[in-house]
Amino acid sequence: MAGFTTDEELEQSTNTWMLWGAVLMAAFVLAFPLYRWVEPANRAEARESHVASLAEQGQGLWSLNCSSCHGLNGEGGVGPALNSQQFLQASSDDQTSLLISVGVPGSQMSAYSLDYGGPLTSEQIRSIVAYMRSWEADAPDVPEWRDMVSG
Ligand code: HEC
């Protein structure tokens, strides 16, 4: 600590440093919760837009591969009504993906995963499931969704 001629000067300098220290400390203390508050929101937003683009991709695959039996909007036909609130609530994304991958042996529901001789990659199946999930917000009540409309 060179250059201080009086105790008073030294004390003033120390006070200045302490003040800046306190200001910095306060800034960190305030910034941390702010960061913790903003960061998950950013992540949720990124996740949401990812899911939305996945669902958009799934919509095309659905109309090509699934709509002939389950209806263009999942309302059912030869296959069950999958836009039913009851189905969407009962089946998790993983369960639905697995069923689409493997199919239902002995029914018209064939296996769709490349692993089981079907035409779709697991990413494509995930996108179809994301699309089906997008129905959930205003899905109709169809308790008898397993009863097929025809066939
Ligand atoms: C040729 C007609 C046909 C096509 C095409 C078809 N399905 Fe199916 N699907 C069915 C039938 C029939 C069932 C009912 C099987 C059973 O349980 O007997 C079924 C069942 C299902 C189920 C199971 C519902 C439950 O019981 O939990 C899901 C999920 C499903 N299909 C999704 C799809 C998706 C996604 C596609 C497109 C990739 C698709 N299906 C294409 C006829 C079809």
Backbone and ligand atoms as CSV (ligand in chain L), in Angstrom:
chain,resi,resn,atom,element,x,y,z
A,1,MET,N,N,0.858,-1.201,0.000
A,1,MET,CA,C,0.000,0.000,0.000
A,1,MET,C,C,0.879,1.231,0.000
A,2,ALA,N,N,1.437,1.544,-1.140
A,2,ALA,CA,C,2.310,2.723,-1.198
A,2,ALA,C,C,1.500,3.956,-1.563
A,3,GLY,N,N,2.021,5.119,-1.248
A,3,GLY,CA,C,1.447,6.355,-1.740
A,3,GLY,C,C,0.440,7.026,-0.832
A,4,PHE,N,N,0.043,6.393,0.266
A,4,PHE,CA,C,-0.881,7.067,1.175
A,4,PHE,C,C,-0.098,7.823,2.232
A,5,THR,N,N,-0.350,9.128,2.299
A,5,THR,CA,C,0.417,9.952,3.220
A,5,THR,C,C,-0.246,10.012,4.589
A,6,THR,N,N,-1.565,9.996,4.574
A,6,THR,CA,C,-2.249,10.100,5.869
A,6,THR,C,C,-3.163,8.904,6.066
A,7,ASP,N,N,-3.498,8.649,7.315
A,7,ASP,CA,C,-4.457,7.586,7.633
A,7,ASP,C,C,-5.811,7.872,7.012
A,8,GLU,N,N,-6.110,9.171,6.946
A,8,GLU,CA,C,-7.418,9.571,6.417
A,8,GLU,C,C,-7.574,9.160,4.946
A,9,GLU,N,N,-6.490,9.408,4.176
A,9,GLU,CA,C,-6.507,9.019,2.764
A,9,GLU,C,C,-6.685,7.512,2.606
A,10,LEU,N,N,-5.952,6.794,3.449
A,10,LEU,CA,C,-6.022,5.335,3.399
A,10,LEU,C,C,-7.432,4.859,3.688
A,11,GLU,N,N,-8.017,5.471,4.701
A,11,GLU,CA,C,-9.358,5.052,5.099
A,11,GLU,C,C,-10.369,5.356,4.001
A,12,GLN,N,N,-10.202,6.501,3.361
A,12,GLN,CA,C,-11.125,6.881,2.291
A,12,GLN,C,C,-11.036,5.888,1.119
A,13,SER,N,N,-9.804,5.535,0.789
A,13,SER,CA,C,-9.606,4.574,-0.294
A,13,SER,C,C,-10.238,3.235,0.070
A,14,THR,N,N,-10.030,2.801,1.299
A,14,THR,CA,C,-10.608,1.536,1.749
A,14,THR,C,C,-12.130,1.571,1.664
A,15,ASN,N,N,-12.694,2.696,2.096
A,15,ASN,CA,C,-14.157,2.827,2.042
A,15,ASN,C,C,-14.666,2.738,0.608
A,16,THR,N,N,-13.940,3.389,-0.310
A,16,THR,CA,C,-14.353,3.352,-1.708
A,16,THR,C,C,-14.367,1.913,-2.214
A,17,TRP,N,N,-13.282,1.178,-1.906
A,17,TRP,CA,C,-13.212,-0.217,-2.333
A,17,TRP,C,C,-14.323,-1.046,-1.721
A,18,MET,N,N,-14.577,-0.792,-0.449
A,18,MET,CA,C,-15.623,-1.566,0.208
A,18,MET,C,C,-16.992,-1.279,-0.399
A,19,LEU,N,N,-17.180,-0.001,-0.755
A,19,LEU,CA,C,-18.448,0.369,-1.366
A,19,LEU,C,C,-18.634,-0.365,-2.690
A,20,TRP,N,N,-17.574,-0.355,-3.522
A,20,TRP,CA,C,-17.665,-1.049,-4.808
A,20,TRP,C,C,-17.859,-2.551,-4.615
A,21,GLY,N,N,-17.206,-3.072,-3.624
A,21,GLY,CA,C,-17.376,-4.483,-3.299
A,21,GLY,C,C,-18.818,-4.794,-2.977
A,22,ALA,N,N,-19.418,-3.934,-2.163
A,22,ALA,CA,C,-20.816,-4.143,-1.766
A,22,ALA,C,C,-21.744,-4.029,-2.979
A,23,VAL,N,N,-21.448,-3.063,-3.854
A,23,VAL,CA,C,-22.282,-2.884,-5.049
A,23,VAL,C,C,-22.204,-4.121,-5.942
A,24,LEU,N,N,-20.979,-4.606,-6.131
A,24,LEU,CA,C,-20.805,-5.795,-6.968
A,24,LEU,C,C,-21.533,-7.002,-6.376
A,25,MET,N,N,-21.367,-7.132,-5.064
A,25,MET,CA,C,-21.994,-8.248,-4.367
A,25,MET,C,C,-23.508,-8.194,-4.562
A,26,ALA,N,N,-24.066,-6.989,-4.399
A,26,ALA,CA,C,-25.511,-6.812,-4.562
A,26,ALA,C,C,-25.919,-7.171,-5.992
A,27,ALA,N,N,-25.074,-6.782,-6.957
A,27,ALA,CA,C,-25.393,-7.074,-8.351
A,27,ALA,C,C,-25.448,-8.579,-8.583
A,28,PHE,N,N,-24.486,-9.299,-8.020
A,28,PHE,CA,C,-24.489,-10.764,-8.169
A,28,PHE,C,C,-25.703,-11.384,-7.507
A,29,VAL,N,N,-25.977,-10.897,-6.295
A,29,VAL,CA,C,-27.088,-11.468,-5.530
A,29,VAL,C,C,-28.400,-11.269,-6.296
A,30,LEU,N,N,-28.525,-10.108,-6.953
A,30,LEU,CA,C,-29.747,-9.837,-7.715
A,30,LEU,C,C,-29.760,-10.590,-9.043
A,31,ALA,N,N,-28.582,-10.698,-9.656
A,31,ALA,CA,C,-28.527,-11.291,-10.996
A,31,ALA,C,C,-28.829,-12.779,-10.957
A,32,PHE,N,N,-28.438,-13.432,-9.886
A,32,PHE,CA,C,-28.568,-14.884,-9.849
A,32,PHE,C,C,-30.027,-15.362,-9.935
A,33,PRO,N,N,-30.899,-14.843,-9.063
A,33,PRO,CA,C,-32.309,-15.269,-9.196
A,33,PRO,C,C,-32.911,-14.843,-10.519
A,34,LEU,N,N,-32.484,-13.692,-11.023
A,34,LEU,CA,C,-32.998,-13.221,-12.307
A,34,LEU,C,C,-32.636,-14.223,-13.396
A,35,TYR,N,N,-31.383,-14.685,-13.351
A,35,TYR,CA,C,-30.913,-15.676,-14.309
A,35,TYR,C,C,-31.721,-16.972,-14.177
A,36,ARG,N,N,-31.900,-17.360,-12.921
A,36,ARG,CA,C,-32.615,-18.620,-12.691
A,36,ARG,C,C,-34.071,-18.525,-13.155
A,37,TRP,N,N,-34.580,-17.312,-13.182
A,37,TRP,CA,C,-35.958,-17.092,-13.575
A,37,TRP,C,C,-36.084,-17.043,-15.095
A,38,VAL,N,N,-35.107,-16.411,-15.752
A,38,VAL,CA,C,-35.163,-16.222,-17.207
A,38,VAL,C,C,-34.759,-17.496,-17.944
A,39,GLU,N,N,-33.748,-18.187,-17.426
A,39,GLU,CA,C,-33.155,-19.314,-18.130
A,39,GLU,C,C,-34.144,-20.465,-18.408
A,40,PRO,N,N,-34.919,-20.918,-17.400
A,40,PRO,CA,C,-35.878,-21.999,-17.693
A,40,PRO,C,C,-36.925,-21.572,-18.710
A,41,ALA,N,N,-37.283,-20.281,-18.684
A,41,ALA,CA,C,-38.261,-19.785,-19.650
A,41,ALA,C,C,-37.688,-19.910,-21.058
A,42,ASN,N,N,-36.398,-19.564,-21.204
A,42,ASN,CA,C,-35.751,-19.719,-22.511
A,42,ASN,C,C,-35.758,-21.166,-22.951
A,43,ARG,N,N,-35.449,-22.036,-21.992
A,43,ARG,CA,C,-35.385,-23.450,-22.325
A,43,ARG,C,C,-36.763,-23.986,-22.696
A,44,ALA,N,N,-37.779,-23.579,-21.939
A,44,ALA,CA,C,-39.134,-24.035,-22.220
A,44,ALA,C,C,-39.560,-23.573,-23.611
A,45,GLU,N,N,-39.161,-22.334,-23.952
A,45,GLU,CA,C,-39.508,-21.787,-25.259
A,45,GLU,C,C,-38.844,-22.597,-26.378
A,46,ALA,N,N,-37.565,-22.909,-26.182
A,46,ALA,CA,C,-36.827,-23.696,-27.179
A,46,ALA,C,C,-37.476,-25.065,-27.341
A,47,ARG,N,N,-37.870,-25.635,-26.214
A,47,ARG,CA,C,-38.467,-26.958,-26.246
A,47,ARG,C,C,-39.809,-26.902,-26.981
A,48,GLU,N,N,-40.586,-25.860,-26.682
A,48,GLU,CA,C,-41.891,-25.709,-27.302
A,48,GLU,C,C,-41.779,-25.595,-28.815
A,49,SER,N,N,-40.809,-24.807,-29.282
A,49,SER,CA,C,-40.709,-24.613,-30.730
A,49,SER,C,C,-40.174,-25.881,-31.381
A,50,HIS,N,N,-39.360,-26.634,-30.645
A,50,HIS,CA,C,-38.903,-27.922,-31.171
A,50,HIS,C,C,-40.075,-28.879,-31.332
A,51,VAL,N,N,-40.920,-28.958,-30.306
A,51,VAL,CA,C,-42.083,-29.843,-30.350
A,51,VAL,C,C,-43.025,-29.421,-31.479
A,52,ALA,N,N,-43.182,-28.105,-31.663
A,52,ALA,CA,C,-44.080,-27.612,-32.705
A,52,ALA,C,C,-43.574,-28.014,-34.090
A,53,SER,N,N,-42.265,-27.922,-34.319
A,53,SER,CA,C,-41.763,-28.267,-35.652
A,53,SER,C,C,-41.794,-29.782,-35.860
A,54,LEU,N,N,-41.614,-30.513,-34.753
A,54,LEU,CA,C,-41.721,-31.973,-34.817
A,54,LEU,C,C,-43.152,-32.363,-35.203
A,55,ALA,N,N,-44.125,-31.713,-34.563
A,55,ALA,CA,C,-45.529,-32.023,-34.816
A,55,ALA,C,C,-45.905,-31.690,-36.261
A,56,GLU,N,N,-45.316,-30.616,-36.770
A,56,GLU,CA,C,-45.609,-30.200,-38.147
A,56,GLU,C,C,-45.129,-31.270,-39.133
A,57,GLN,N,N,-43.942,-31.783,-38.854
A,57,GLN,CA,C,-43.385,-32.868,-39.659
A,57,GLN,C,C,-44.277,-34.110,-39.531
A,58,GLY,N,N,-44.765,-34.346,-38.304
A,58,GLY,CA,C,-45.605,-35.507,-38.051
A,58,GLY,C,C,-46.930,-35.444,-38.781
A,59,GLN,N,N,-47.439,-34.246,-38.966
A,59,GLN,CA,C,-48.731,-34.083,-39.633
A,59,GLN,C,C,-48.683,-34.641,-41.055
A,60,GLY,N,N,-47.602,-34.336,-41.773
A,60,GLY,CA,C,-47.445,-34.856,-43.130
A,60,GLY,C,C,-47.356,-36.374,-43.149
A,61,LEU,N,N,-46.576,-36.915,-42.207
A,61,LEU,CA,C,-46.413,-38.370,-42.140
A,61,LEU,C,C,-47.724,-39.039,-41.759
A,62,TRP,N,N,-48.467,-38.379,-40.867
A,62,TRP,CA,C,-49.771,-38.927,-40.462
A,62,TRP,C,C,-50.691,-39.038,-41.659
A,63,SER,N,N,-50.799,-37.962,-42.444
A,63,SER,CA,C,-51.779,-38.004,-43.536
A,63,SER,C,C,-51.366,-39.029,-44.596
A,64,LEU,N,N,-50.072,-39.232,-44.765
A,64,LEU,CA,C,-49.613,-40.241,-45.728
A,64,LEU,C,C,-49.813,-41.677,-45.228
A,65,ASN,N,N,-49.520,-41.904,-43.936
A,65,ASN,CA,C,-49.421,-43.279,-43.444
A,65,ASN,C,C,-50.595,-43.751,-42.589
A,66,CYS,N,N,-51.301,-42.844,-41.953
A,66,CYS,CA,C,-52.244,-43.247,-40.909
A,66,CYS,C,C,-53.673,-42.810,-41.183
A,67,SER,N,N,-53.830,-41.709,-41.920
A,67,SER,CA,C,-55.162,-41.105,-42.029
A,67,SER,C,C,-56.156,-42.027,-42.740
A,68,SER,N,N,-55.674,-42.908,-43.623
A,68,SER,CA,C,-56.608,-43.775,-44.365
A,68,SER,C,C,-57.413,-44.641,-43.405
A,69,CYS,N,N,-56.846,-45.033,-42.284
A,69,CYS,CA,C,-57.562,-45.881,-41.321
A,69,CYS,C,C,-58.036,-45.121,-40.084
A,70,HIS,N,N,-57.273,-44.119,-39.651
A,70,HIS,CA,C,-57.611,-43.439,-38.388
A,70,HIS,C,C,-58.238,-42.063,-38.614
A,71,GLY,N,N,-58.455,-41.706,-39.868
A,71,GLY,CA,C,-59.056,-40.406,-40.155
A,71,GLY,C,C,-58.014,-39.312,-40.254
A,72,LEU,N,N,-58.309,-38.283,-41.055
A,72,LEU,CA,C,-57.347,-37.209,-41.298
A,72,LEU,C,C,-56.977,-36.494,-40.001
A,73,ASN,N,N,-57.951,-36.372,-39.094
A,73,ASN,CA,C,-57.679,-35.720,-37.818
A,73,ASN,C,C,-57.800,-36.684,-36.642
A,74,GLY,N,N,-57.604,-37.967,-36.942
A,74,GLY,CA,C,-57.617,-38.959,-35.872
A,74,GLY,C,C,-59.002,-39.329,-35.398
A,75,GLU,N,N,-60.031,-38.977,-36.206
A,75,GLU,CA,C,-61.409,-39.214,-35.755
A,75,GLU,C,C,-61.835,-40.684,-35.893
A,76,GLY,N,N,-60.981,-41.513,-36.487
A,76,GLY,CA,C,-61.260,-42.943,-36.570
A,76,GLY,C,C,-61.897,-43.339,-37.878
A,77,GLY,N,N,-61.941,-44.637,-38.123
A,77,GLY,CA,C,-62.483,-45.188,-39.361
A,77,GLY,C,C,-62.324,-46.689,-39.261
A,78,VAL,N,N,-61.507,-47.258,-40.144
A,78,VAL,CA,C,-61.163,-48.675,-40.037
A,78,VAL,C,C,-60.416,-48.913,-38.718
A,79,GLY,N,N,-59.637,-47.942,-38.299
A,79,GLY,CA,C,-58.915,-48.008,-37.022
A,79,GLY,C,C,-59.597,-47.151,-35.970
A,80,PRO,N,N,-59.214,-47.343,-34.704
A,80,PRO,CA,C,-59.843,-46.590,-33.611
A,80,PRO,C,C,-59.644,-45.075,-33.723
A,81,ALA,N,N,-60.527,-44.341,-33.045
A,81,ALA,CA,C,-60.443,-42.879,-32.978
A,81,ALA,C,C,-59.354,-42.491,-31.982
A,82,LEU,N,N,-58.242,-42.002,-32.505
A,82,LEU,CA,C,-57.106,-41.717,-31.623
A,82,LEU,C,C,-57.082,-40.264,-31.161
A,83,ASN,N,N,-57.994,-39.443,-31.700
A,83,ASN,CA,C,-58.061,-38.060,-31.205
A,83,ASN,C,C,-58.961,-37.976,-29.966
A,84,SER,N,N,-59.328,-39.154,-29.435
A,84,SER,CA,C,-60.169,-39.180,-28.246
A,84,SER,C,C,-59.394,-38.731,-27.005
A,85,GLN,N,N,-60.043,-37.862,-26.224
A,85,GLN,CA,C,-59.474,-37.405,-24.949
A,85,GLN,C,C,-59.021,-38.610,-24.105
A,86,GLN,N,N,-59.872,-39.645,-24.107
A,86,GLN,CA,C,-59.599,-40.828,-23.280
A,86,GLN,C,C,-58.345,-41.573,-23.760
A,87,PHE,N,N,-58.214,-41.726,-25.082
A,87,PHE,CA,C,-57.007,-42.404,-25.579
A,87,PHE,C,C,-55.771,-41.572,-25.248
A,88,LEU,N,N,-55.826,-40.264,-25.550
A,88,LEU,CA,C,-54.651,-39.416,-25.378
A,88,LEU,C,C,-54.216,-39.354,-23.915
A,89,GLN,N,N,-55.211,-39.409,-23.016
A,89,GLN,CA,C,-54.858,-39.390,-21.597
A,89,GLN,C,C,-54.286,-40.723,-21.146
A,90,ALA,N,N,-54.815,-41.811,-21.706
A,90,ALA,CA,C,-54.426,-43.134,-21.227
A,90,ALA,C,C,-53.049,-43.548,-21.735
A,91,SER,N,N,-52.661,-43.053,-22.910
A,91,SER,CA,C,-51.436,-43.540,-23.536
A,91,SER,C,C,-50.339,-42.484,-23.456
A,92,SER,N,N,-49.208,-42.841,-22.859
A,92,SER,CA,C,-48.076,-41.916,-22.809
A,92,SER,C,C,-47.414,-41.877,-24.197
A,93,ASP,N,N,-46.582,-40.872,-24.422
A,93,ASP,CA,C,-45.876,-40.773,-25.703
A,93,ASP,C,C,-45.058,-42.028,-25.974
A,94,ASP,N,N,-44.418,-42.537,-24.919
A,94,ASP,CA,C,-43.597,-43.744,-25.089
A,94,ASP,C,C,-44.440,-44.952,-25.474
A,95,GLN,N,N,-45.579,-45.090,-24.804
A,95,GLN,CA,C,-46.454,-46.221,-25.116
A,95,GLN,C,C,-46.957,-46.130,-26.549
A,96,THR,N,N,-47.382,-44.916,-26.948
A,96,THR,CA,C,-47.902,-44.738,-28.300
A,96,THR,C,C,-46.811,-45.027,-29.335
A,97,SER,N,N,-45.595,-44.509,-29.095
A,97,SER,CA,C,-44.482,-44.759,-30.032
A,97,SER,C,C,-44.229,-46.249,-30.182
A,98,LEU,N,N,-44.220,-46.933,-29.034
A,98,LEU,CA,C,-43.932,-48.365,-29.060
A,98,LEU,C,C,-44.994,-49.101,-29.864
A,99,LEU,N,N,-46.256,-48.740,-29.620
A,99,LEU,CA,C,-47.333,-49.432,-30.331
A,99,LEU,C,C,-47.235,-49.205,-31.837
A,100,ILE,N,N,-46.928,-47.950,-32.228
A,100,ILE,CA,C,-46.802,-47.657,-33.654
A,100,ILE,C,C,-45.607,-48.418,-34.245
A,101,SER,N,N,-44.535,-48.512,-33.473
A,101,SER,CA,C,-43.333,-49.210,-33.953
A,101,SER,C,C,-43.601,-50.684,-34.204
A,102,VAL,N,N,-44.261,-51.301,-33.235
A,102,VAL,CA,C,-44.421,-52.757,-33.253
A,102,VAL,C,C,-45.695,-53.189,-33.969
A,103,GLY,N,N,-46.736,-52.339,-33.939
A,103,GLY,CA,C,-48.025,-52.687,-34.514
A,103,GLY,C,C,-48.827,-53.585,-33.581
A,104,VAL,N,N,-49.993,-53.988,-34.050
A,104,VAL,CA,C,-50.824,-54.916,-33.277
A,104,VAL,C,C,-50.950,-56.192,-34.109
A,105,PRO,N,N,-50.191,-57.219,-33.739
A,105,PRO,CA,C,-50.189,-58.455,-34.531
A,105,PRO,C,C,-51.604,-59.002,-34.703
A,106,GLY,N,N,-51.884,-59.500,-35.884
A,106,GLY,CA,C,-53.195,-60.082,-36.139
A,106,GLY,C,C,-54.261,-59.046,-36.428
A,107,SER,N,N,-53.873,-57.773,-36.533
A,107,SER,CA,C,-54.853,-56.745,-36.895
A,107,SER,C,C,-54.331,-56.005,-38.129
A,108,GLN,N,N,-55.090,-55.030,-38.574
A,108,GLN,CA,C,-54.641,-54.236,-39.728
A,108,GLN,C,C,-53.574,-53.226,-39.331
A,109,MET,N,N,-53.351,-53.103,-38.031
A,109,MET,CA,C,-52.338,-52.162,-37.535
A,109,MET,C,C,-50.967,-52.818,-37.657
A,110,SER,N,N,-50.244,-52.465,-38.726
A,110,SER,CA,C,-48.954,-53.112,-38.963
A,110,SER,C,C,-47.840,-52.374,-38.213
A,111,ALA,N,N,-46.673,-52.972,-38.191
A,111,ALA,CA,C,-45.514,-52.347,-37.552
A,111,ALA,C,C,-44.978,-51.245,-38.457
A,112,TYR,N,N,-44.691,-50.081,-37.869
A,112,TYR,CA,C,-44.222,-48.963,-38.686
A,112,TYR,C,C,-42.735,-48.681,-38.539
A,113,SER,N,N,-42.104,-49.275,-37.537
A,113,SER,CA,C,-40.690,-48.999,-37.337
A,113,SER,C,C,-39.834,-49.807,-38.311
A,114,LEU,N,N,-38.756,-49.175,-38.809
A,114,LEU,CA,C,-37.790,-49.884,-39.663
A,114,LEU,C,C,-37.303,-51.153,-38.967
A,115,ASP,N,N,-37.160,-51.063,-37.626
A,115,ASP,CA,C,-36.688,-52.216,-36.847
A,115,ASP,C,C,-37.619,-53.420,-36.968
A,116,TYR,N,N,-38.889,-53.165,-37.249
A,116,TYR,CA,C,-39.869,-54.257,-37.336
A,116,TYR,C,C,-40.389,-54.415,-38.758
A,117,GLY,N,N,-39.597,-53.943,-39.711
A,117,GLY,CA,C,-39.954,-54.128,-41.102
A,117,GLY,C,C,-40.883,-53.058,-41.653
A,118,GLY,N,N,-41.119,-52.010,-40.885
A,118,GLY,CA,C,-41.977,-50.919,-41.348
A,118,GLY,C,C,-41.178,-49.864,-42.102
A,119,PRO,N,N,-41.856,-48.780,-42.524
A,119,PRO,CA,C,-41.208,-47.771,-43.365
A,119,PRO,C,C,-40.619,-46.572,-42.609
A,120,LEU,N,N,-40.852,-46.449,-41.285
A,120,LEU,CA,C,-40.517,-45.190,-40.613
A,120,LEU,C,C,-39.329,-45.313,-39.647
A,121,THR,N,N,-38.543,-44.231,-39.564
A,121,THR,CA,C,-37.477,-44.152,-38.562
A,121,THR,C,C,-38.112,-43.811,-37.209
A,122,SER,N,N,-37.356,-44.029,-36.143
A,122,SER,CA,C,-37.910,-43.724,-34.821
A,122,SER,C,C,-38.145,-42.223,-34.664
A,123,GLU,N,N,-37.332,-41.396,-35.344
A,123,GLU,CA,C,-37.537,-39.947,-35.316
A,123,GLU,C,C,-38.865,-39.589,-35.993
A,124,GLN,N,N,-39.162,-40.251,-37.104
A,124,GLN,CA,C,-40.440,-39.990,-37.793
A,124,GLN,C,C,-41.614,-40.409,-36.920
A,125,ILE,N,N,-41.461,-41.539,-36.217
A,125,ILE,CA,C,-42.533,-41.985,-35.335
A,125,ILE,C,C,-42.715,-40.994,-34.187
A,126,ARG,N,N,-41.600,-40.481,-33.660
A,126,ARG,CA,C,-41.702,-39.482,-32.596
A,126,ARG,C,C,-42.451,-38.250,-33.083
A,127,SER,N,N,-42.226,-37.886,-34.346
A,127,SER,CA,C,-42.894,-36.686,-34.859
A,127,SER,C,C,-44.394,-36.945,-35.030
A,128,ILE,N,N,-44.762,-38.156,-35.417
A,128,ILE,CA,C,-46.185,-38.489,-35.521
A,128,ILE,C,C,-46.839,-38.414,-34.130
A,129,VAL,N,N,-46.139,-38.934,-33.135
A,129,VAL,CA,C,-46.671,-38.897,-31.768
A,129,VAL,C,C,-46.816,-37.442,-31.297
A,130,ALA,N,N,-45.839,-36.595,-31.656
A,130,ALA,CA,C,-45.941,-35.174,-31.294
A,130,ALA,C,C,-47.167,-34.551,-31.964
A,131,TYR,N,N,-47.418,-34.942,-33.208
A,131,TYR,CA,C,-48.602,-34.427,-33.902
A,131,TYR,C,C,-49.883,-34.899,-33.206
A,132,MET,N,N,-49.939,-36.187,-32.868
A,132,MET,CA,C,-51.120,-36.723,-32.182
A,132,MET,C,C,-51.326,-35.994,-30.846
A,133,ARG,N,N,-50.216,-35.683,-30.163
A,133,ARG,CA,C,-50.294,-34.988,-28.872
A,133,ARG,C,C,-50.891,-33.590,-29.056
A,134,SER,N,N,-50.676,-33.011,-30.235
A,134,SER,CA,C,-51.184,-31.653,-30.466
A,134,SER,C,C,-52.710,-31.624,-30.543
A,135,TRP,N,N,-53.354,-32.787,-30.691
A,135,TRP,CA,C,-54.823,-32.830,-30.699
A,135,TRP,C,C,-55.391,-32.643,-29.298
A,136,GLU,N,N,-54.562,-32.935,-28.295
A,136,GLU,CA,C,-55.082,-33.117,-26.948
A,136,GLU,C,C,-55.820,-31.896,-26.399
A,137,ALA,N,N,-55.321,-30.697,-26.739
A,137,ALA,CA,C,-55.893,-29.478,-26.164
A,137,ALA,C,C,-57.402,-29.406,-26.381
A,138,ASP,N,N,-57.870,-29.739,-27.609
A,138,ASP,CA,C,-59.324,-29.711,-27.794
A,138,ASP,C,C,-59.835,-31.042,-28.365
A,139,ALA,N,N,-59.333,-32.118,-27.763
A,139,ALA,CA,C,-59.764,-33.450,-28.185
A,139,ALA,C,C,-61.188,-33.712,-27.701
A,140,PRO,N,N,-62.022,-34.337,-28.567
A,140,PRO,CA,C,-63.386,-34.647,-28.150
A,140,PRO,C,C,-63.417,-35.813,-27.154
A,141,ASP,N,N,-64.507,-35.880,-26.396
A,141,ASP,CA,C,-64.769,-36.986,-25.493
A,141,ASP,C,C,-65.223,-38.184,-26.312
A,142,VAL,N,N,-64.416,-39.221,-26.395
A,142,VAL,CA,C,-64.847,-40.438,-27.093
A,142,VAL,C,C,-64.473,-41.641,-26.225
A,143,PRO,N,N,-65.310,-41.932,-25.209
A,143,PRO,CA,C,-64.969,-43.032,-24.305
A,143,PRO,C,C,-64.882,-44.361,-25.051
A,144,GLU,N,N,-65.682,-44.505,-26.108
A,144,GLU,CA,C,-65.696,-45.761,-26.866
A,144,GLU,C,C,-64.769,-45.663,-28.071
A,145,TRP,N,N,-63.609,-45.007,-27.879
A,145,TRP,CA,C,-62.718,-44.743,-29.011
A,145,TRP,C,C,-62.222,-46.007,-29.680
A,146,ARG,N,N,-62.250,-47.137,-28.943
A,146,ARG,CA,C,-61.754,-48.389,-29.546
A,146,ARG,C,C,-62.737,-48.980,-30.551
A,147,ASP,N,N,-64.035,-48.609,-30.417
A,147,ASP,CA,C,-65.025,-49.098,-31.372
A,147,ASP,C,C,-64.780,-48.434,-32.709
A,148,MET,N,N,-64.468,-49.239,-33.698
A,148,MET,CA,C,-64.131,-48.653,-34.982
A,148,MET,C,C,-65.403,-48.305,-35.757
A,149,VAL,N,N,-65.291,-47.211,-36.492
A,149,VAL,CA,C,-66.441,-46.710,-37.233
A,149,VAL,C,C,-66.862,-47.688,-38.316
A,150,SER,N,N,-65.884,-48.326,-38.944
A,150,SER,CA,C,-66.193,-49.299,-39.989
A,150,SER,C,C,-65.067,-50.311,-40.071
A,151,GLY,N,N,-65.323,-51.405,-40.806
A,151,GLY,CA,C,-64.275,-52.390,-41.033
A,151,GLY,C,C,-64.153,-53.370,-39.962
L,1,HEC,C1,C,-54.650,-50.312,-42.509
L,1,HEC,C2,C,-55.266,-49.550,-41.469
L,1,HEC,C3,C,-54.376,-48.851,-40.464
L,1,HEC,C4,C,-53.339,-47.975,-40.721
L,1,HEC,C5,C,-52.831,-47.501,-42.073
L,1,HEC,C6,C,-52.844,-47.535,-39.428
L,1,HEC,N1,N,-53.552,-48.130,-38.425
L,1,HEC,FE1,FE,-53.286,-47.840,-36.435
L,1,HEC,N2,N,-54.692,-49.222,-36.042
L,1,HEC,C7,C,-55.480,-49.879,-36.988
L,1,HEC,C8,C,-56.357,-50.820,-36.320
L,1,HEC,C9,C,-57.375,-51.710,-36.983
L,1,HEC,C10,C,-56.056,-50.718,-34.940
L,1,HEC,C11,C,-56.689,-51.520,-33.809
L,1,HEC,C12,C,-55.827,-52.728,-33.555
L,1,HEC,C13,C,-56.396,-53.615,-32.481
L,1,HEC,O1,O,-56.201,-53.287,-31.308
L,1,HEC,O2,O,-57.039,-54.586,-32.853
L,1,HEC,C14,C,-55.026,-49.707,-34.806
L,1,HEC,C15,C,-54.484,-49.297,-33.610
L,1,HEC,C16,C,-53.631,-48.226,-33.454
L,1,HEC,C17,C,-53.170,-47.716,-32.184
L,1,HEC,C18,C,-53.460,-48.337,-30.847
L,1,HEC,C19,C,-54.647,-47.870,-30.115
L,1,HEC,C20,C,-54.713,-48.677,-28.845
L,1,HEC,O3,O,-55.384,-49.700,-28.858
L,1,HEC,O4,O,-54.033,-48.304,-27.871
L,1,HEC,C21,C,-52.372,-46.659,-32.463
L,1,HEC,C22,C,-51.654,-45.768,-31.456
L,1,HEC,C23,C,-52.319,-46.520,-33.885
L,1,HEC,N3,N,-53.084,-47.488,-34.456
L,1,HEC,C24,C,-51.595,-45.543,-34.538
L,1,HEC,C25,C,-51.400,-45.559,-35.907
L,1,HEC,C26,C,-50.480,-44.672,-36.586
L,1,HEC,C27,C,-49.665,-43.575,-35.913
L,1,HEC,C28,C,-50.500,-44.992,-37.882
L,1,HEC,C29,C,-49.650,-44.404,-38.986
L,1,HEC,C30,C,-48.233,-44.475,-38.818
L,1,HEC,C31,C,-51.465,-46.067,-38.045
L,1,HEC,N4,N,-51.976,-46.386,-36.820
L,1,HEC,C32,C,-51.798,-46.636,-39.253
L,1,HEC,C33,C,-55.435,-49.688,-38.357
L,1,HEC,C34,C,-54.502,-48.939,-39.008
